[in-house]
């Protein structure tokens, strides 16, 4: 039972660069990656951009040895290499930090680092390990408490620990896959700033997949843009505008412009009023307490917060899916219990998170899903006894065309559609007819650039037509772009409110992180 480590701890790294040459990946007759050549020089911070399905993940998986490219080659520091597995990639100093954390929550940071090595002695000499770890942590710019269980760390600290783990394992080229999706703006800026500093000192090379233009322009030196598996553009970030990057990503599609925003009228009537509402959270251990929330006609109120702070419970309360222990919910001045009859009478519509699971019957057809709000009504609004399949199909065809839903046919099961098209179909159903109150949760999560622009424009159009919109989103950029007012939710309570136009991102981020 050896207590001696076989491999020495890595020294402060020296960055390595990579080049892909003609990288092509086919799955049967489908070409996911078509002759892609990109250069990421040592010590650079390179952004990889593209819509969902553009080939970003495929390219990264070929580099990291998860996939074996159909053709093409990879060079590390100018030497062609064969990488058959992630283990091979590691021997050349290539590592990857994923969007979702891979740490063991019950173990401390120190324990996570030590067990991540390929060679771990059967009996660990913790006195020596702690001494070595302390020396290692002094050499790198990240400051994280390694003696606390990972489950107690904030999201920003967990993400830093994921990067520290790669550095500890001796990686000097890192792929960051949407690394800030669970962080507050302040955490994201701090983490990317530290990584940027390491690239400037030549200790690290970074290839970052991101959907956030402000991160790309602030931290990256250069970018490569993929569209439908092909490289369509590359260049220095300071020589490209975000509009040019977006145009390369989506090609010749004309984006729906966000409607010009009318100011909210002083006399705008309150549509939604939530007062002194209390309800148990999902764990049953904490309470969601919404003291006062008002949304007026022709106004978008954005709810900002880090995932898991009560947004889901708030939408469930408003959808009638979570019973309350106290308080009142009023819509248009009358008590509201979220029954189907009340939502119809008070013109309340929902666009929930993950619409395929929460707003659709996946195996039913597109036509049937689009008819959920109207199938039991005659054209004159009276109750219908029989289903009118002909008019359901006719209406579905009109909505599919109006909302640009891409589907083989209105008779296809809705589960066969892409995420963006499911979202468009749900929008078509929820935004047709008069809408007084629209409750929207993370409407653009995981969607690509053109779908995002289209969906935001539709929500803005509803607002401009007089709907009161409650927008819950974990994307602060989306809230700043869309909202008239922003309210921060933290640990189940509304803790801060600001007009969106004069909002201070630092103050919002501090409240999101619970420093208030």
C-alpha positions as CSV (number, residue, x, y, z in Angstrom):
1,X,0.0,0.0,0.0
2,X,2.0,2.9,-1.3
3,X,1.7,6.4,0.0
4,X,4.0,7.7,-2.7
5,X,2.6,9.7,-5.6
6,X,3.7,8.4,-9.0
7,X,3.2,11.7,-10.9
8,X,4.5,15.0,-9.6
9,X,2.1,17.9,-9.2
10,X,2.1,20.1,-12.3
11,X,4.2,23.3,-12.4
12,X,2.5,26.5,-13.4
13,X,1.5,25.6,-16.9
14,X,2.8,26.8,-20.2
15,X,0.0,27.2,-22.7
16,X,-0.3,24.9,-25.7
17,X,-2.0,25.9,-29.0
18,X,-4.1,23.7,-31.4
19,X,-5.0,23.6,-35.0
20,X,-7.8,21.6,-36.7
21,X,-7.3,20.9,-40.4
22,X,-10.3,19.9,-42.5
23,X,-12.1,18.4,-39.5
24,X,-15.2,16.5,-40.9
25,X,-17.6,14.4,-38.9
26,X,-20.4,12.4,-40.5
27,X,-23.1,10.4,-38.7
28,X,-24.5,8.2,-41.5
29,X,-25.6,10.5,-44.3
30,X,-25.7,13.5,-42.0
31,X,-22.6,15.8,-42.0
32,X,-22.4,17.5,-38.6
33,X,-19.0,19.1,-39.3
34,X,-17.8,19.9,-42.8
35,X,-14.1,20.6,-43.5
36,X,-13.5,22.9,-40.5
37,X,-10.0,24.4,-40.0
38,X,-9.5,26.7,-37.0
39,X,-6.3,27.9,-35.3
40,X,-6.2,28.6,-31.6
41,X,-2.6,29.8,-30.8
42,X,-1.0,29.2,-27.5
43,X,-1.9,31.8,-24.9
44,X,-5.0,33.0,-26.8
45,X,-8.7,33.3,-25.6
46,X,-10.7,32.1,-28.6
47,X,-14.6,32.1,-28.8
48,X,-16.5,29.5,-30.8
49,X,-19.9,30.8,-31.9
50,X,-22.9,29.4,-33.7
51,X,-26.5,28.5,-33.3
52,X,-27.7,25.3,-31.8
53,X,-26.9,22.5,-34.2
54,X,-24.1,24.5,-36.0
55,X,-21.5,21.9,-35.1
56,X,-19.7,23.6,-32.0
57,X,-20.1,20.6,-29.7
58,X,-19.2,18.1,-32.5
59,X,-15.9,20.1,-33.2
60,X,-15.1,20.2,-29.5
61,X,-15.8,16.4,-29.1
62,X,-13.5,15.7,-32.0
63,X,-10.7,17.7,-30.4
64,X,-11.2,16.1,-27.0
65,X,-11.3,12.5,-28.3
66,X,-15.0,11.8,-27.5
67,X,-15.6,11.4,-31.3
68,X,-13.2,10.1,-34.0
69,X,-13.4,12.6,-36.9
70,X,-14.4,11.0,-40.2
71,X,-11.5,13.0,-41.8
72,X,-9.2,15.8,-41.0
73,X,-6.4,16.2,-38.4
74,X,-5.5,17.9,-35.2
75,X,-2.2,19.5,-34.3
76,X,-1.0,20.4,-30.8
77,X,1.8,23.0,-30.8
78,X,2.4,22.4,-34.5
79,X,2.7,18.6,-34.3
80,X,0.0,16.4,-35.7
81,X,-1.4,14.1,-33.0
82,X,-3.9,11.2,-32.9
83,X,-6.4,11.5,-30.1
84,X,-8.5,8.4,-29.7
85,X,-10.0,9.2,-26.2
86,X,-10.3,12.0,-23.6
87,X,-7.4,10.2,-21.9
88,X,-5.2,10.8,-24.9
89,X,-6.3,14.5,-25.0
90,X,-5.2,14.8,-21.3
91,X,-1.7,13.6,-22.2
92,X,-1.3,16.6,-24.5
93,X,-2.6,19.0,-21.8
94,X,-6.2,19.4,-23.3
95,X,-9.0,19.6,-20.8
96,X,-12.7,20.5,-20.8
97,X,-15.0,22.3,-18.3
98,X,-18.6,21.4,-18.8
99,X,-21.8,23.5,-18.5
100,X,-23.0,21.2,-15.7
101,X,-20.8,20.5,-12.7
102,X,-18.9,17.2,-12.4
103,X,-17.7,17.5,-8.8
104,X,-18.8,15.2,-6.0
105,X,-21.0,17.4,-3.8
106,X,-20.5,15.6,-0.5
107,X,-16.7,15.8,-0.7
108,X,-14.5,18.8,0.0
109,X,-12.7,20.7,-2.7
110,X,-9.4,19.2,-1.6
111,X,-10.9,15.7,-1.8
112,X,-12.4,16.3,-5.2
113,X,-9.0,17.4,-6.5
114,X,-7.0,14.5,-5.1
115,X,-9.4,11.8,-6.3
116,X,-9.5,13.3,-9.8
117,X,-5.9,12.2,-10.5
118,X,-5.4,9.1,-12.6
119,X,-3.0,7.7,-10.0
120,X,-4.3,8.0,-6.4
121,X,-2.4,6.0,-3.7
122,X,-4.4,3.4,-1.8
123,X,-3.6,5.3,1.4
124,X,-3.6,9.0,1.0
125,X,-1.1,11.0,3.0
126,X,-3.3,14.0,3.8
127,X,-0.6,16.0,5.5
128,X,1.5,15.9,2.4
129,X,-1.5,16.4,0.0
130,X,-2.6,19.5,1.9
131,X,0.9,21.0,1.9
132,X,1.2,20.3,-1.9
133,X,-2.3,21.7,-2.5
134,X,-1.5,24.9,-0.5
135,X,1.7,25.3,-2.7
136,X,-0.4,24.7,-5.9
137,X,-3.1,27.2,-4.9
138,X,-0.5,29.9,-4.2
139,X,0.7,29.6,-7.9
140,X,-2.8,30.0,-9.4
141,X,-5.0,33.1,-9.2
142,X,-8.2,31.4,-8.0
143,X,-9.1,31.7,-4.3
144,X,-11.5,29.0,-3.2
145,X,-12.0,27.3,0.2
146,X,-10.9,23.8,-0.4
147,X,-11.8,22.5,3.1
148,X,-15.6,22.9,2.6
149,X,-18.0,20.3,1.1
150,X,-18.7,21.3,-2.5
151,X,-22.4,21.3,-1.8
152,X,-21.9,24.4,0.4
153,X,-20.1,26.4,-2.3
154,X,-21.8,29.1,-4.4
155,X,-22.2,28.4,-8.1
156,X,-19.3,30.7,-9.0
157,X,-17.0,28.9,-6.6
158,X,-18.0,25.5,-8.0
159,X,-17.3,26.7,-11.5
160,X,-13.9,28.0,-10.4
161,X,-13.2,24.7,-8.7
162,X,-14.0,22.9,-12.0
163,X,-11.3,25.0,-13.7
164,X,-8.9,24.6,-10.8
165,X,-9.3,20.8,-11.1
166,X,-8.2,21.0,-14.8
167,X,-5.2,23.1,-13.9
168,X,-4.3,20.8,-11.0
169,X,-4.4,17.9,-13.5
170,X,-1.9,19.7,-15.6
171,X,-4.1,20.9,-18.5
172,X,-2.9,24.0,-20.3
173,X,-5.6,24.1,-23.0
174,X,-9.1,24.4,-21.8
175,X,-12.5,24.1,-23.6
176,X,-15.1,26.1,-21.6
177,X,-18.6,25.0,-22.7
178,X,-21.0,27.9,-21.9
179,X,-19.2,28.3,-18.5
180,X,-21.3,31.2,-17.1
181,X,-24.8,29.8,-17.6
182,X,-25.4,29.3,-13.9
183,X,-23.4,32.4,-12.6
184,X,-24.4,35.9,-11.6
185,X,-23.0,38.7,-13.8
186,X,-20.4,39.5,-11.1
187,X,-19.3,35.8,-10.7
188,X,-19.1,35.4,-14.5
189,X,-17.0,38.6,-14.9
190,X,-14.6,37.6,-12.1
191,X,-14.1,34.0,-13.3
192,X,-13.6,35.0,-17.0
193,X,-11.3,37.8,-15.9
194,X,-9.1,35.4,-14.0
195,X,-9.0,33.0,-17.0
196,X,-8.2,35.9,-19.3
197,X,-5.3,36.9,-17.1
198,X,-3.9,33.4,-17.3
199,X,-4.0,33.5,-21.1
200,X,-2.3,36.8,-21.2
201,X,0.5,35.4,-19.0
202,X,0.9,32.5,-21.4
203,X,-0.2,29.9,-18.7
204,X,-3.3,28.8,-20.5
205,X,-5.1,28.7,-23.9
206,X,-8.9,28.9,-23.9
207,X,-11.6,27.9,-26.5
208,X,-14.9,29.1,-25.1
209,X,-18.4,28.1,-26.5
210,X,-20.7,31.0,-25.7
211,X,-24.1,32.5,-26.7
212,X,-23.4,35.8,-24.8
213,X,-21.9,38.4,-27.1
214,X,-20.9,40.7,-24.2
215,X,-18.6,38.0,-22.8
216,X,-17.1,37.4,-26.2
217,X,-16.4,41.1,-26.8
218,X,-15.0,41.6,-23.3
219,X,-12.8,38.6,-22.9
220,X,-12.0,36.9,-26.2
221,X,-9.2,37.9,-28.6
222,X,-10.6,36.1,-31.7
223,X,-13.6,34.1,-32.7
224,X,-14.6,31.4,-35.1
225,X,-18.2,31.1,-36.3
226,X,-19.9,27.9,-37.4
227,X,-23.1,27.6,-39.4
228,X,-24.7,24.3,-40.4
229,X,-21.4,22.5,-39.8
230,X,-19.2,24.8,-41.8
231,X,-16.8,27.5,-40.8
232,X,-18.4,30.8,-42.1
233,X,-16.2,33.4,-40.4
234,X,-13.2,34.0,-38.2
235,X,-11.5,37.1,-37.0
236,X,-10.2,39.3,-34.2
237,X,-13.0,40.3,-31.8
238,X,-12.1,44.0,-31.8
239,X,-12.5,44.1,-35.6
240,X,-16.0,42.6,-35.7
241,X,-19.3,44.1,-34.4
242,X,-21.8,41.9,-32.7
243,X,-24.2,42.6,-35.6
244,X,-21.6,41.1,-38.0
245,X,-21.1,38.1,-35.8
246,X,-24.9,37.6,-35.5
247,X,-25.2,37.9,-39.3
248,X,-22.6,35.2,-39.9
249,X,-24.3,32.9,-37.4
250,X,-27.7,33.1,-39.0
251,X,-27.0,33.7,-42.6
252,X,-29.5,35.5,-44.8
253,X,-32.4,35.3,-42.3
254,X,-34.1,38.7,-41.6
255,X,-34.4,39.0,-37.9
256,X,-37.6,40.3,-36.4
257,X,-36.8,43.6,-34.9
258,X,-38.0,44.2,-31.4
259,X,-41.0,46.5,-31.6
260,X,-40.3,50.1,-30.7
261,X,-41.2,50.2,-27.0
262,X,-44.0,52.6,-26.0
263,X,-43.5,54.0,-22.4
264,X,-45.8,52.5,-19.8
265,X,-48.7,54.9,-19.3
266,X,-48.9,56.5,-15.8
267,X,-52.6,55.5,-15.6
268,X,-51.9,51.9,-16.7
269,X,-54.2,49.6,-14.7
270,X,-52.9,46.9,-12.5
271,X,-53.7,43.5,-14.1
272,X,-51.8,41.1,-11.7
273,X,-51.6,41.7,-8.0
274,X,-49.9,39.3,-5.6
275,X,-50.2,40.2,-1.9
276,X,-48.8,38.5,1.2
277,X,-48.6,35.1,-0.6
278,X,-46.9,32.3,1.3
279,X,-46.3,28.7,0.0
280,X,-43.9,25.9,0.8
281,X,-40.9,25.5,-1.6
282,X,-40.2,22.3,-3.5
283,X,-38.1,20.9,-0.6
284,X,-40.9,21.7,1.9
285,X,-38.3,23.1,4.2
286,X,-38.5,26.7,3.2
287,X,-41.3,29.2,2.5
288,X,-41.8,31.3,-0.6
289,X,-43.0,34.7,0.6
290,X,-44.2,37.2,-2.0
291,X,-45.2,40.3,-0.1
292,X,-46.3,42.5,-3.0
293,X,-46.0,42.2,-6.8
294,X,-47.9,44.2,-9.3
295,X,-47.8,44.0,-13.1
296,X,-49.7,46.7,-15.1
297,X,-51.2,46.7,-18.5
298,X,-48.7,47.3,-21.3
299,X,-45.7,46.5,-19.0
300,X,-43.1,43.8,-18.8
301,X,-41.9,43.1,-15.2
302,X,-38.8,40.9,-15.2
303,X,-38.0,38.6,-12.3
304,X,-34.2,38.1,-12.0
305,X,-32.6,35.4,-9.9
306,X,-30.2,32.5,-9.8
307,X,-31.8,29.2,-10.5
308,X,-33.5,27.6,-7.4
309,X,-34.4,30.8,-5.6
310,X,-38.2,30.4,-5.9
311,X,-38.9,31.3,-9.5
312,X,-40.3,27.9,-10.3
313,X,-42.5,27.9,-7.3
314,X,-43.8,31.4,-8.2
315,X,-44.8,30.3,-11.6
316,X,-46.5,27.1,-10.1
317,X,-48.5,29.3,-7.7
318,X,-49.7,31.5,-10.6
319,X,-50.5,28.5,-12.7
320,X,-52.5,26.9,-9.8
321,X,-50.1,24.0,-9.5
322,X,-48.8,24.9,-6.0
323,X,-51.3,25.5,-3.2
324,X,-50.7,28.6,-1.1
325,X,-50.8,28.9,2.7
326,X,-51.8,32.6,2.8
327,X,-52.3,35.7,0.7
328,X,-54.3,36.8,-2.3
329,X,-53.8,36.7,-6.1
330,X,-55.9,39.2,-8.0
331,X,-56.3,39.5,-11.8
332,X,-58.2,42.5,-13.1
333,X,-59.3,43.3,-9.6
334,X,-60.9,39.9,-8.9
335,X,-59.7,36.9,-6.9
336,X,-57.9,34.4,-9.1
337,X,-57.5,30.7,-8.5
338,X,-56.0,29.7,-11.9
339,X,-58.8,27.3,-12.9
340,X,-59.3,26.7,-16.7
341,X,-62.5,28.7,-16.6
342,X,-60.8,31.7,-14.8
343,X,-57.8,31.7,-17.1
344,X,-60.2,31.9,-20.1
345,X,-62.4,34.5,-18.5
346,X,-59.5,36.7,-17.4
347,X,-57.5,36.1,-20.5
348,X,-54.4,34.7,-18.7
349,X,-51.8,32.8,-20.8
350,X,-48.7,30.8,-19.9
351,X,-45.4,30.1,-21.6
352,X,-43.7,27.8,-19.1
353,X,-40.1,26.6,-19.0
354,X,-39.4,23.4,-21.0
355,X,-42.7,23.8,-22.9
356,X,-42.6,20.2,-24.3
357,X,-42.9,18.8,-20.8
358,X,-45.0,21.6,-19.2
359,X,-47.3,23.0,-22.0
360,X,-47.8,20.1,-24.4
361,X,-49.0,16.6,-24.7
362,X,-45.9,15.3,-26.5
363,X,-47.5,12.3,-28.3
364,X,-50.5,14.3,-29.5
365,X,-50.3,16.1,-32.9
366,X,-49.3,19.7,-33.4
367,X,-52.9,20.5,-34.5
368,X,-54.3,19.0,-31.2
369,X,-51.8,20.8,-29.1
370,X,-52.6,24.1,-30.8
371,X,-56.3,23.5,-30.0
372,X,-56.0,23.0,-26.2
373,X,-57.5,26.4,-25.4
374,X,-60.4,26.3,-27.9
375,X,-61.3,22.7,-28.7
376,X,-64.4,22.8,-26.4
377,X,-65.7,26.1,-27.7
378,X,-67.9,26.9,-30.6
379,X,-67.0,29.9,-32.8
380,X,-69.6,32.0,-30.8
381,X,-67.8,31.1,-27.5
382,X,-70.5,28.7,-26.3
383,X,-69.6,25.2,-25.1
384,X,-69.1,22.7,-27.9
385,X,-70.2,19.0,-27.5
386,X,-68.3,17.6,-30.5
387,X,-64.7,18.1,-31.7
388,X,-64.6,19.9,-35.0
389,X,-61.4,18.3,-36.5
390,X,-61.7,20.2,-39.7
391,X,-61.7,23.7,-38.1
392,X,-58.9,22.5,-35.7
393,X,-56.8,21.6,-38.7
394,X,-57.6,24.8,-40.5
395,X,-56.8,26.9,-37.5
396,X,-53.5,25.0,-36.9
397,X,-52.4,25.6,-40.5
398,X,-53.0,29.4,-40.1
399,X,-51.1,29.5,-36.8
400,X,-48.2,27.4,-38.1
401,X,-47.8,29.8,-41.0
402,X,-48.2,32.9,-38.9
403,X,-45.7,31.8,-36.2
404,X,-43.3,30.2,-38.7
405,X,-43.5,26.8,-37.0
406,X,-41.3,24.3,-38.9
407,X,-43.1,20.9,-38.9
408,X,-43.6,18.2,-41.5
409,X,-47.3,18.4,-41.0
410,X,-49.9,19.6,-38.5
411,X,-50.6,15.9,-37.9
412,X,-47.0,15.2,-36.7
413,X,-46.6,14.6,-33.0
414,X,-45.4,17.8,-31.4
415,X,-42.5,15.9,-29.8
416,X,-41.0,15.5,-33.3
417,X,-40.4,19.3,-33.5
418,X,-37.1,21.0,-32.5
419,X,-37.0,23.0,-29.2
420,X,-37.4,26.4,-31.0
421,X,-40.4,25.1,-33.0
422,X,-42.1,23.7,-29.9
423,X,-41.7,27.1,-28.3
424,X,-43.1,28.8,-31.4
425,X,-46.1,26.5,-31.4
426,X,-46.8,27.2,-27.7
427,X,-46.5,30.9,-28.4
428,X,-48.9,30.6,-31.3
429,X,-51.5,29.0,-29.0
430,X,-51.0,31.3,-26.0
431,X,-50.7,34.6,-27.9
432,X,-53.6,34.2,-30.3
433,X,-56.7,36.1,-29.3
434,X,-57.0,38.8,-26.5
435,X,-54.3,38.4,-23.8
436,X,-54.6,40.5,-20.6
437,X,-51.9,38.7,-18.6
438,X,-48.9,36.7,-20.0
439,X,-46.7,34.7,-17.6
440,X,-43.4,33.6,-19.3
441,X,-40.6,31.5,-17.8
442,X,-37.2,31.3,-19.5
443,X,-38.7,31.5,-23.0
444,X,-35.4,31.4,-24.9
445,X,-33.4,28.9,-22.8
446,X,-31.3,26.7,-25.1
447,X,-32.7,28.3,-28.3
448,X,-30.6,29.7,-31.1
449,X,-30.2,33.3,-32.1
450,X,-32.9,33.6,-34.7
451,X,-35.5,31.8,-32.6
452,X,-34.6,34.0,-29.6
453,X,-35.1,37.2,-31.6
454,X,-38.5,36.0,-33.0
455,X,-39.8,34.9,-29.6
456,X,-38.7,38.2,-27.9
457,X,-40.4,40.2,-30.6
458,X,-43.7,38.3,-30.1
459,X,-43.6,38.9,-26.4
460,X,-42.9,42.6,-27.0
461,X,-45.8,42.8,-29.4
462,X,-48.2,41.4,-26.8
463,X,-46.9,44.0,-24.3
464,X,-47.4,46.8,-26.9
465,X,-50.9,45.6,-27.5
466,X,-51.7,46.1,-23.7
467,X,-50.9,42.7,-22.1
468,X,-49.3,42.7,-18.7
469,X,-46.2,40.4,-18.9
470,X,-44.4,38.7,-16.0
471,X,-41.1,37.5,-17.4
472,X,-39.1,35.1,-15.3
473,X,-35.6,34.5,-16.7
474,X,-32.1,33.5,-15.6
475,X,-30.7,35.5,-18.5
476,X,-30.0,39.0,-17.2
477,X,-29.3,40.3,-20.7
478,X,-32.8,39.2,-21.8
479,X,-34.4,40.9,-18.8
480,X,-32.5,44.2,-19.4
481,X,-33.4,44.1,-23.1
482,X,-37.1,43.2,-22.5
483,X,-38.3,44.6,-19.2
484,X,-39.7,47.9,-18.0
485,X,-39.0,47.0,-14.4
486,X,-36.8,44.3,-12.9
487,X,-37.5,42.7,-9.6
488,X,-34.9,40.4,-8.0
489,X,-35.9,37.1,-6.2
490,X,-33.5,35.6,-3.7
491,X,-34.3,32.7,-1.3
492,X,-38.0,32.9,-2.1
493,X,-38.5,36.6,-1.4
494,X,-38.6,39.7,-3.7
495,X,-35.6,41.7,-2.4
496,X,-35.0,44.5,-4.9
497,X,-36.7,46.5,-7.6
498,X,-35.4,48.9,-10.2
499,X,-36.5,50.5,-13.5
500,X,-34.7,48.5,-16.3
501,X,-33.5,51.6,-18.1
502,X,-31.5,52.9,-15.1
503,X,-30.6,49.4,-13.7
504,X,-27.1,48.9,-12.3
505,X,-26.0,45.3,-13.1
506,X,-23.6,45.2,-10.2
507,X,-26.4,46.0,-7.7
508,X,-28.8,43.5,-9.3
509,X,-26.0,40.8,-9.2
510,X,-25.3,41.5,-5.6
511,X,-29.0,41.1,-4.7
512,X,-29.2,37.9,-6.8
513,X,-26.2,36.5,-4.9
514,X,-27.9,37.3,-1.6
515,X,-25.7,40.3,-0.5
516,X,-28.4,42.7,0.4
